[in-house]
């Protein structure tokens, strides 16, 4: 039987034809050993076409997500992250719940030194909503660039 660490570091999807999970709860995130363990560095995932569903109207909501983290012992395998994020396509949730939930799940499962997520949601009803969450204060010596997503301006 596989140990929890072995399960976390043996990619299940890499190099395989994998259907999109039907829900975030069903989605499995894979982790691999950090090839630079002990080194302080930043990993960024930019997700400019994220979608989920409004829990009230079931209409699609769109966001540009930026996920930054400083790995510890493991890094998230990018295909599993893509499948996890894609599973929100049919998931109903308020912007705040979706954004914070993604950050908390990654933090809980991967245990990075530090993680933050910015959810830059496109307007619905004329109001864009930006949601930010981080696990704790970033390590003092970590180079932390701006997330690079401009505030929503409309047609201006």
Secondary structure, 3 states (H helix, E strand, C coil): CCCHHHHHCCCCCCCCCCCCCCCCCCCCCCEEECCCCCCCCCEEEEEEEEEEECCCCCCEEEEEEEEEEECCCEEECHHHHHHHHHHHHHCECCHHHHHHHHHHHHHHHHCCCEEEEEEEEEEECCEEEEEEEECCCCCCCCCCCCCCCCCCCCCC
